[in-house]
Amino acid sequence: MFSIDNYIISIQTNLEKSTSTLVKELQKIISYKFDAAVDLVDFSAFTEPTRFEISIMMFLVDKDANEVFGEDITPNSFAGSVEVLASTSYYHLQDNQQESFWDFYENNDEELAIKEQQIFTEWFADCWIKAGGKQFVLPVYFGFHDETSSYDLQNAKFIEDEEKWT
């Protein structure tokens, strides 16, 4: 009844519905004048797999890996954290499919988890480019909450989180 390919295609289709919303938010962010204390921009995805939802926050960070807030910043500059994408559904499951879906997911969980993160990352990177991200001057990353690697949006590759600070 369920297949990995169909599941991934469904996620891609559902994410596409939120592309224009995400691109508009990213365009706003790209236009901000960031405070001089900000050394990099870190987008973090939070997923809720049992509800099939993803949300994305932006964190501004200094060279010591500390979040930069609006305290002691220069006038007319931005610092702080903002929600970029509110909880957004990426998959729909009918009640009568619950048991068979979770059996399928459990049997394929490692492969599905990797593919899900890949799809979310590719989607975000594509939205970043559509929003004009290639012109962005600060280092910028996309990752998943509580993971140890991030996607470097300027160099289009995954890095270990420690590399952000070197």
Secondary structure, 3 states (H helix, E strand, C coil): CCCHHHHHHHHHHHHHCCHHHHHHHHHHHHHCCECCCCCEEEEEEEEECCCCEEEEEEEEECCCCCECCCCCCCCCCECCCEEEEEEEECCCCCHHHHHHHHHHHHHCHHHHHHHHHHHHHHHHHHHHHHCCHHHCCCCEEEEECCCCEEEECCCCEEEEHHHHHC
